[in-house]
Amino acid sequence: MGEQAFSCVGFTPKRKGAAVNCGNCENWKNASCSVRAILDELYEESPKFRAYDMMMRTNRGINYSSS
């Protein structure tokens, strides 16, 4: 079996052996994740987010001159 598409630290399976996705998670209720705020906070502290954030902040666009 291949690698999972994502990893969620808040994943709590509804039944043993269920695939790792939101539909099979105890925290997924009424079309929203009940631990989303915690997951977002953990992501914002990760090196992956910091690298992406730095890339977006240093993007200066293009220089266009009509000379």
C-alpha positions as CSV (number, residue, x, y, z in Angstrom):
1,M,0.0,0.0,0.0
2,G,1.3,3.5,-0.8
3,E,2.0,6.3,1.5
4,Q,-0.9,8.3,2.9
5,A,-1.7,11.6,1.2
6,F,-1.5,13.6,4.5
7,S,-0.8,13.0,8.2
8,C,-3.0,14.4,10.8
9,V,-1.9,14.4,14.5
10,G,-5.5,14.8,15.5
11,F,-6.7,11.7,13.7
12,T,-8.8,9.4,15.9
13,P,-10.2,6.5,13.9
14,K,-13.9,5.6,14.2
15,R,-13.1,1.9,13.7
16,K,-10.0,-0.1,13.7
17,G,-8.2,-0.4,10.3
18,A,-10.0,2.6,8.8
19,A,-8.2,4.7,6.2
20,V,-6.6,7.9,7.5
21,N,-9.0,10.6,6.2
22,C,-11.4,13.1,7.7
23,G,-14.5,11.0,7.0
24,N,-13.1,8.2,9.2
25,C,-12.1,10.4,12.1
26,E,-14.0,10.9,15.4
27,N,-13.1,14.6,15.4
28,W,-15.0,15.2,12.1
29,K,-18.5,16.4,13.0
30,N,-21.1,18.3,11.0
31,A,-18.7,18.8,8.0
32,S,-16.0,20.4,10.0
33,C,-13.0,19.3,12.1
34,S,-13.4,19.9,15.9
35,V,-9.6,20.1,16.4
36,R,-8.8,22.3,13.3
37,A,-7.6,25.3,15.4
38,I,-5.0,23.1,17.2
39,L,-3.9,21.5,13.9
40,D,-3.4,25.0,12.3
41,E,-1.4,26.2,15.3
42,L,0.9,23.1,15.1
43,Y,1.3,23.7,11.4
44,E,2.3,27.3,11.9
45,E,5.1,26.2,14.2
46,S,6.5,23.7,11.8
47,P,9.7,24.2,9.7
48,K,7.6,23.5,6.6
49,F,5.3,26.4,7.2
50,R,8.2,28.7,8.1
51,A,10.0,27.9,4.8
52,Y,6.8,28.6,2.8
53,D,6.0,31.8,4.8
54,M,9.5,33.1,4.2
55,M,9.2,32.4,0.5
56,M,5.9,34.2,0.2
57,R,7.2,37.2,2.2
58,T,10.3,37.6,0.1
59,N,8.5,37.5,-3.2
60,R,9.0,40.9,-4.8
61,G,7.2,40.2,-8.0
62,I,8.5,41.4,-11.3
63,N,10.1,44.7,-12.4
64,Y,8.5,46.2,-15.4
65,S,9.9,49.3,-17.1
66,S,8.7,50.8,-20.3
67,S,12.1,52.1,-21.5
